[in-house]
Amino acid sequence: TGFRASREGYYGVDGPTGASDAATEDAWAPDLMTFGKVIGGGLPVGAFGGRQDLMALLAPAGPVYQAGTLSGNPLATAAGLATFAGLDDAAYETLGAASSTLQQLVADAFTTAGVPHVIQTAGTLFSVFFREEPVTGYADAKAQDTDAFTRFFHAMLDAGIYLPPSAFEAWFVSTAHTPEILDRIAAALPGAAKAAASA
């Protein structure tokens, strides 16, 4: 339910978009939703919530006790509130534009270098797989060319761009991905794509 995906978390990407969708075949409502990272402004914290009947099972109303060292941590709560204050429409427009731009830059560089690839998205999050077919499960993800990823990753790192260090991780953008940063990434991509293409 990461808030990077949308203002409503992943539910805003994959869930019904309003009351009018409630009767459609694709409508769904979660029993519980989990939240992390953004709600603590990057500090360690997590939260969950759900239907009233399930939440009523928690103490003090119900028999299920839930607690943790970081539950209700005031520093993480303050950092989360400050983060949410900055997540306005402009921030989400910036995230969306940066994600789309970066996905296109990667696709163009790989296509030009002849690197088999597929990019799959979830809101502003995306994954780059070194294979031509969509990834629908673990076996598909494992079947990608991880050696090509390794060559690509190290070429990008040598150019000063630090990517997720695993072929199985999602790529995240943030409001810190300014046009200048995207230009630096764009400059590094052709050489790294050639490295990925080389056996």
Backbone bond lengths (Angstrom), bond angles and torsions (degrees), N, CA, C in turn:
res aa  C-N    CA-C-N  psi(-1)  N-CA   C-N-CA  omega(-1)  CA-C   N-CA-C  phi
1 T - - - 1.465 - - 1.517 111.46 -
2 G 1.334 116.37 27.61 1.458 120.12 -176.00 1.520 113.69 -56.35
3 F 1.322 115.92 134.98 1.450 120.20 -178.76 1.523 112.42 -74.43
4 R 1.319 117.54 -4.71 1.462 118.81 170.96 1.523 109.98 -68.15
5 A 1.319 116.62 -31.29 1.464 120.71 -176.28 1.521 111.36 -67.83
6 S 1.307 117.40 -40.25 1.463 122.76 177.67 1.521 108.05 -171.80
7 R 1.321 116.10 172.31 1.464 120.71 178.73 1.529 110.98 -60.88
8 E 1.342 117.67 -27.52 1.464 122.13 -179.76 1.521 111.65 -100.86
9 G 1.324 118.01 17.78 1.446 120.93 -175.44 1.528 109.98 70.59
10 Y 1.330 116.63 -162.90 1.456 118.82 -178.81 1.529 111.40 -65.50
11 Y 1.313 116.89 -24.93 1.461 120.58 176.15 1.532 110.51 -57.58
12 G 1.323 117.37 -33.98 1.459 121.55 177.87 1.514 113.08 -70.25
13 V 1.327 116.85 -19.40 1.471 121.39 178.08 1.522 110.32 -90.78
14 D 1.330 116.53 -44.06 1.460 121.24 -170.22 1.521 114.31 -110.00
15 G 1.329 117.85 -15.39 1.457 120.96 -177.87 1.519 111.57 -86.61
16 P 1.312 116.93 176.49 1.458 120.08 177.57 1.527 110.16 -63.25
17 T 1.317 116.54 145.00 1.466 120.29 -175.32 1.509 112.94 -89.95
18 G 1.303 118.71 -0.52 1.453 120.46 178.85 1.511 111.31 172.21
19 A 1.320 115.65 -179.88 1.463 121.00 -177.03 1.517 111.91 -60.59
20 S 1.335 116.93 -30.72 1.466 119.20 -177.92 1.523 111.92 -66.30
21 D 1.350 116.71 -21.86 1.459 120.00 179.77 1.522 112.93 -84.26
22 A 1.327 117.09 -9.62 1.463 120.37 -172.19 1.525 112.80 -58.25
23 A 1.313 117.62 -28.37 1.458 119.98 -177.48 1.524 112.48 -94.25
24 T 1.337 118.14 -2.59 1.455 119.61 -177.73 1.518 110.67 -77.62
25 E 1.292 114.27 160.05 1.459 121.00 -178.05 1.530 111.87 -63.52
26 D 1.362 116.80 -30.77 1.455 120.65 -176.31 1.524 113.66 -87.14
27 A 1.326 118.26 -4.45 1.456 120.21 -177.26 1.524 110.53 -66.51
28 W 1.314 116.00 145.54 1.455 120.02 178.44 1.525 108.38 -152.03
29 A 1.287 114.64 155.58 1.460 120.88 175.98 1.520 107.54 -136.49
30 P 1.327 117.64 129.03 1.463 120.05 -177.87 1.528 111.95 -73.77
31 D 1.324 115.59 151.66 1.459 120.59 171.07 1.523 109.52 -73.46
32 L 1.334 115.72 -45.35 1.457 122.92 177.83 1.518 108.75 -137.48
33 M 1.317 116.48 150.35 1.465 121.36 173.14 1.521 107.60 -125.86
34 T 1.336 115.96 143.25 1.459 120.85 178.06 1.516 109.21 -112.29
35 F 1.317 116.10 150.69 1.458 122.04 -178.87 1.522 108.77 -138.19
36 G 1.297 116.71 143.79 1.454 120.30 178.86 1.510 110.95 -156.67
37 K 1.303 116.23 -179.12 1.457 126.51 176.39 1.513 113.11 55.62
38 V 1.332 118.08 -77.88 1.457 119.75 -174.16 1.519 111.52 -61.24
39 I 1.322 117.56 -35.89 1.469 117.75 -177.19 1.524 112.07 -67.61
40 G 1.328 116.90 -11.75 1.458 120.90 174.94 1.509 112.51 -112.53
41 G 1.322 117.07 12.74 1.461 119.34 -179.97 1.514 112.36 57.83
42 G 1.325 117.34 29.76 1.456 122.36 -179.07 1.523 113.68 94.92
43 L 1.324 117.44 -10.07 1.464 120.42 177.19 1.530 109.65 -86.19
44 P 1.344 118.19 159.17 1.462 120.31 -175.63 1.529 112.66 -68.12
45 V 1.294 115.97 113.82 1.453 122.34 175.89 1.518 108.27 -166.26
46 G 1.280 117.00 156.78 1.452 122.24 175.16 1.510 108.82 -151.09
47 A 1.310 115.36 163.26 1.462 119.68 178.86 1.521 108.72 -150.89
48 F 1.306 115.25 160.17 1.451 120.31 172.87 1.517 108.19 -144.25
49 G 1.305 114.85 157.79 1.455 120.87 177.42 1.508 108.82 -157.48
50 G 1.310 116.16 165.26 1.448 118.80 -179.12 1.510 112.52 -174.09
51 R 1.310 113.23 -159.70 1.466 119.56 -178.60 1.520 110.88 -57.75
52 Q 1.299 115.75 149.57 1.462 121.52 -177.18 1.526 111.82 -58.67
53 D 1.341 117.56 -39.26 1.460 118.94 -178.20 1.523 111.70 -65.86
54 L 1.335 117.82 -33.83 1.459 120.30 178.12 1.522 111.41 -75.70
55 M 1.324 116.58 -42.88 1.460 119.80 -179.65 1.523 111.31 -65.89
56 A 1.338 116.79 -27.71 1.468 120.62 178.90 1.526 111.85 -68.03
57 L 1.338 117.57 -13.68 1.463 120.85 177.60 1.527 111.73 -76.37
58 L 1.325 117.22 -13.88 1.460 120.86 -178.21 1.522 111.33 -83.36
59 A 1.331 115.79 146.53 1.474 121.05 175.03 1.537 108.34 -64.41
60 P 1.309 118.40 145.52 1.453 125.99 12.06 1.525 113.61 -88.61
61 A 1.329 119.08 -8.33 1.468 120.18 -178.15 1.519 111.91 -74.62
62 G 1.331 117.05 -34.34 1.454 120.33 -175.08 1.511 112.68 -123.08
63 P 1.352 116.80 -174.23 1.464 121.44 -173.10 1.538 114.96 -85.65
64 V 1.320 118.70 -6.68 1.465 120.25 -175.37 1.526 109.38 -94.14
65 Y 1.326 115.51 118.21 1.463 120.62 -179.33 1.522 108.92 -91.43
66 Q 1.309 117.04 131.56 1.462 121.86 177.56 1.520 107.87 -132.82
67 A 1.325 116.73 128.44 1.459 121.04 177.63 1.522 108.32 -157.82
68 G 1.293 115.72 168.26 1.456 120.45 177.91 1.514 109.84 -169.06
69 T 1.318 115.33 158.13 1.454 120.97 -179.55 1.526 111.56 -55.51
70 L 1.320 116.59 -37.54 1.458 120.37 -176.17 1.527 113.33 -99.04
71 S 1.308 118.17 8.78 1.460 120.53 178.86 1.529 109.36 -65.11
72 G 1.313 115.23 124.06 1.457 120.42 178.39 1.516 113.64 67.27
73 N 1.316 118.51 22.12 1.457 121.72 -179.45 1.531 110.18 -57.29
74 P 1.329 118.75 121.33 1.467 120.11 -173.99 1.525 114.04 -65.21
75 L 1.337 117.97 -34.21 1.461 119.91 179.55 1.526 110.45 -67.16
76 A 1.339 117.12 -47.78 1.463 120.56 179.27 1.529 110.75 -64.16
77 T 1.317 116.89 -37.77 1.463 120.21 179.07 1.522 110.73 -64.44
78 A 1.332 117.33 -43.78 1.468 120.98 178.73 1.531 110.58 -64.43
79 A 1.331 116.84 -41.56 1.464 120.07 178.90 1.525 110.86 -65.01
80 G 1.326 116.76 -39.13 1.463 120.51 177.88 1.513 111.84 -64.71
81 L 1.316 117.27 -43.46 1.468 120.24 178.30 1.524 111.25 -62.19
82 A 1.341 116.77 -39.49 1.469 120.25 177.86 1.528 110.89 -65.47
83 T 1.331 116.59 -38.91 1.464 120.21 178.11 1.520 110.50 -64.38
84 F 1.324 116.73 -46.82 1.464 119.74 179.92 1.519 112.26 -61.58
85 A 1.332 117.17 -32.06 1.468 120.20 178.88 1.526 110.92 -63.19
86 G 1.336 116.34 -28.22 1.465 120.21 179.26 1.517 114.71 -90.11
87 L 1.323 117.71 -6.91 1.463 120.81 -178.36 1.527 109.93 -89.69
88 D 1.320 114.84 72.71 1.458 120.36 178.78 1.525 109.42 -99.03
89 D 1.328 116.46 -175.12 1.468 120.12 -179.02 1.522 111.60 -58.49
90 A 1.334 116.87 -38.82 1.463 120.56 -179.54 1.530 111.01 -62.85
91 A 1.331 116.76 -39.46 1.465 119.86 179.51 1.521 110.60 -63.66
92 Y 1.334 116.77 -43.47 1.465 118.84 -179.90 1.520 111.94 -70.09
93 E 1.320 118.10 -31.70 1.467 120.68 173.92 1.523 110.12 -64.96
94 T 1.337 116.65 -41.33 1.463 121.11 177.50 1.520 110.98 -62.96
95 L 1.342 116.81 -45.77 1.464 120.86 178.54 1.527 111.14 -59.87
96 G 1.326 116.13 -47.02 1.462 120.32 -178.72 1.519 112.18 -62.41
97 A 1.332 116.32 -43.86 1.465 120.25 -179.49 1.527 110.99 -66.31
98 A 1.336 117.09 -42.92 1.464 120.34 179.91 1.523 111.04 -63.71
99 S 1.335 116.67 -42.08 1.460 120.61 179.39 1.524 111.18 -63.47
100 S 1.320 116.54 -47.55 1.472 120.40 179.80 1.523 111.28 -61.31
101 T 1.328 116.11 -43.79 1.469 120.36 179.64 1.515 110.87 -61.97
102 L 1.322 116.69 -47.27 1.461 120.59 -178.24 1.522 111.77 -64.32
103 Q 1.316 117.29 -41.76 1.466 120.34 177.29 1.528 110.82 -59.77
104 Q 1.331 116.66 -42.92 1.466 120.31 -179.08 1.528 111.12 -67.98
105 L 1.331 116.85 -39.55 1.463 120.45 178.06 1.525 110.91 -61.16
106 V 1.332 116.36 -45.07 1.468 120.78 179.40 1.525 110.51 -63.84
107 A 1.334 116.52 -47.10 1.469 120.48 -179.50 1.518 111.17 -60.46
108 D 1.327 117.59 -43.64 1.470 121.09 -179.60 1.525 111.35 -63.66
109 A 1.340 116.54 -44.29 1.466 119.67 -179.17 1.517 111.18 -65.11
110 F 1.333 117.23 -42.41 1.461 120.18 179.94 1.524 111.48 -67.87
111 T 1.310 116.72 -41.11 1.465 120.06 179.22 1.523 110.31 -62.14
112 T 1.326 116.56 -45.59 1.465 120.98 179.83 1.524 111.27 -61.28
113 A 1.340 117.10 -39.17 1.471 121.19 -178.45 1.525 112.86 -84.76
114 G 1.331 117.33 -5.35 1.456 120.60 179.99 1.521 113.56 75.43
115 V 1.326 116.63 30.83 1.469 120.72 179.99 1.523 109.07 -92.00
116 P 1.328 118.48 118.78 1.467 119.63 175.39 1.530 109.54 -59.83
117 H 1.313 116.02 132.94 1.460 119.45 -178.01 1.519 110.85 -160.09
118 V 1.310 114.57 157.87 1.459 122.51 170.41 1.525 106.24 -142.51
119 I 1.325 115.52 137.93 1.460 121.16 178.01 1.520 107.49 -114.04
120 Q 1.318 115.96 124.76 1.460 121.50 179.88 1.518 108.73 -117.87
121 T 1.337 116.14 140.08 1.456 120.58 -172.09 1.525 112.88 -121.71
122 A 1.318 113.79 157.74 1.464 123.27 170.66 1.519 105.55 -145.04
123 G 1.306 116.63 92.96 1.454 119.95 -173.95 1.519 109.24 66.17
124 T 1.326 117.60 -127.50 1.466 120.41 178.87 1.525 112.22 -86.56
125 L 1.328 117.26 -8.59 1.460 121.21 176.65 1.518 109.45 -81.14
126 F 1.327 116.36 147.74 1.460 118.40 174.40 1.515 110.34 -151.43
127 S 1.322 114.85 159.43 1.454 121.80 176.83 1.516 108.43 -125.96
128 V 1.325 114.86 142.05 1.461 121.86 177.66 1.526 106.61 -110.57
129 F 1.318 115.80 120.46 1.460 120.33 178.49 1.522 108.82 -114.26
130 F 1.311 115.97 138.22 1.455 122.33 -177.81 1.527 109.76 -89.21
131 R 1.327 114.25 67.83 1.463 124.04 177.90 1.522 106.48 -161.71
132 E 1.322 117.66 166.74 1.466 120.43 -177.10 1.517 113.61 -92.32
133 E 1.326 117.15 -27.42 1.458 120.67 -175.46 1.525 110.73 -91.40
134 P 1.335 117.21 148.58 1.476 120.10 176.74 1.520 111.31 -57.86
135 V 1.307 115.17 151.23 1.461 122.14 178.07 1.525 107.69 -96.79
136 T 1.330 115.28 120.39 1.461 119.92 -179.09 1.520 112.47 -115.12
137 G 1.328 116.66 -0.84 1.455 120.06 -179.85 1.514 110.71 -174.16
138 Y 1.316 114.58 -179.67 1.460 121.65 -176.16 1.527 112.41 -58.90
139 A 1.318 117.24 -43.06 1.469 120.18 -178.24 1.525 110.57 -61.64
140 D 1.334 117.10 -39.74 1.467 120.38 177.70 1.526 110.54 -64.06
141 A 1.327 116.78 -44.20 1.462 120.39 -179.37 1.526 110.71 -62.36
142 K 1.339 116.58 -40.91 1.471 120.60 179.70 1.523 111.89 -66.93
143 A 1.331 117.00 -25.24 1.467 120.71 -175.90 1.524 112.90 -79.60
144 Q 1.334 118.52 -1.67 1.459 120.15 179.69 1.527 110.56 -74.32
145 D 1.318 116.32 168.86 1.458 122.37 -179.27 1.535 109.14 -86.14
146 T 1.318 116.56 88.73 1.458 120.04 -177.12 1.537 111.70 -70.67
147 D 1.332 117.37 -24.08 1.468 119.40 175.77 1.528 110.15 -65.94
148 A 1.337 116.67 -39.54 1.469 120.28 176.59 1.526 109.88 -62.80
149 F 1.340 115.97 -40.47 1.466 118.63 177.11 1.517 110.61 -60.14
150 T 1.330 117.38 -44.65 1.466 121.17 -178.08 1.524 110.68 -59.47
151 R 1.339 116.84 -44.71 1.468 119.99 178.45 1.529 110.36 -62.59
152 F 1.318 116.31 -43.11 1.465 121.82 179.53 1.533 110.74 -62.81
153 F 1.326 116.38 -49.35 1.461 121.32 -178.33 1.522 111.40 -56.55
154 H 1.343 116.78 -48.06 1.462 119.69 -176.37 1.528 111.72 -70.35
155 A 1.313 117.85 -32.78 1.469 119.84 176.04 1.524 110.46 -66.81
156 M 1.337 116.77 -40.04 1.464 119.96 176.78 1.528 110.24 -66.36
157 L 1.320 117.26 -41.53 1.462 121.26 179.21 1.529 110.46 -62.20
158 D 1.335 116.83 -41.72 1.464 120.67 177.58 1.530 111.51 -61.91
159 A 1.341 116.14 -26.66 1.467 121.10 178.73 1.530 111.81 -89.61
160 G 1.336 116.52 5.07 1.458 120.18 177.02 1.514 114.79 88.89
161 I 1.343 117.60 13.17 1.467 121.79 179.82 1.523 108.01 -111.82
162 Y 1.331 116.22 117.59 1.462 121.10 -178.84 1.519 109.29 -99.65
163 L 1.323 115.63 110.46 1.465 123.25 179.89 1.524 109.96 -95.80
164 P 1.333 117.28 170.30 1.467 118.04 171.00 1.531 108.46 -55.16
165 P 1.332 118.75 131.97 1.459 121.08 -171.00 1.519 116.16 -81.96
166 S 1.308 117.63 18.23 1.454 120.68 178.74 1.523 109.27 -140.04
167 A 1.312 115.39 142.90 1.472 120.39 177.40 1.518 111.96 -67.27
168 F 1.319 117.27 -8.67 1.461 121.21 -176.30 1.534 112.55 -104.09
169 E 1.327 117.49 2.88 1.461 120.74 -177.26 1.525 111.53 -96.31
170 A 1.323 114.66 152.46 1.459 120.66 174.56 1.524 109.75 -78.68
171 W 1.326 115.14 154.29 1.460 121.74 174.18 1.527 107.21 -95.93
172 F 1.315 115.99 134.62 1.461 122.05 -179.51 1.524 109.09 -115.87
173 V 1.306 116.27 137.32 1.457 120.16 170.56 1.527 108.30 -109.96
174 S 1.313 115.56 162.07 1.456 120.55 177.42 1.523 108.01 -141.87
175 T 1.317 115.39 175.39 1.463 119.56 178.41 1.526 110.96 -68.35
176 A 1.334 117.73 -11.23 1.466 121.03 175.34 1.526 112.09 -77.21
177 H 1.326 117.81 -10.41 1.467 120.95 177.65 1.527 108.66 -81.85
178 T 1.316 114.49 80.24 1.462 122.69 -179.16 1.533 109.47 -77.65
179 P 1.322 118.10 167.99 1.471 119.67 175.29 1.527 112.53 -54.98
180 E 1.318 117.82 -35.29 1.464 120.76 179.19 1.531 111.26 -65.08
181 I 1.323 116.69 -41.35 1.469 120.60 177.71 1.522 109.88 -66.08
182 L 1.332 116.88 -43.34 1.468 120.25 178.64 1.521 110.86 -62.54
183 D 1.331 118.07 -34.38 1.465 121.43 176.43 1.529 110.77 -64.71
184 R 1.341 117.06 -39.10 1.470 120.13 177.76 1.524 110.71 -64.51
185 I 1.331 115.84 -40.80 1.465 119.93 177.84 1.520 110.03 -64.98
186 A 1.339 116.28 -43.87 1.472 121.04 -179.71 1.519 111.15 -59.53
187 A 1.325 116.84 -38.02 1.465 120.24 -179.54 1.523 111.87 -68.31
188 A 1.325 117.29 -30.93 1.462 121.42 -178.13 1.520 113.07 -83.49
189 L 1.326 117.35 -24.62 1.471 120.59 -171.85 1.530 115.07 -62.79
190 P 1.338 121.37 -44.95 1.473 118.05 -176.81 1.523 113.99 -58.22
191 G 1.330 117.14 -44.37 1.467 119.98 178.99 1.506 112.14 -65.79
192 A 1.325 116.26 -39.42 1.464 119.65 179.88 1.522 110.92 -69.14
193 A 1.317 117.41 -36.59 1.462 120.91 177.28 1.527 110.52 -64.55
194 K 1.332 116.72 -38.70 1.472 120.10 176.04 1.521 110.62 -64.07
195 A 1.331 116.06 -39.18 1.471 119.67 177.13 1.523 110.35 -62.49
196 A 1.331 116.29 -41.55 1.467 119.85 179.31 1.527 110.79 -63.39
197 A 1.329 116.52 -35.33 1.469 120.96 -177.12 1.522 111.94 -74.22
198 S 1.320 117.96 -22.73 1.461 120.37 -176.17 1.519 109.91 -79.96
199 A 1.325 116.35 138.40 1.467 120.08 -179.21 1.520 109.44 -90.17
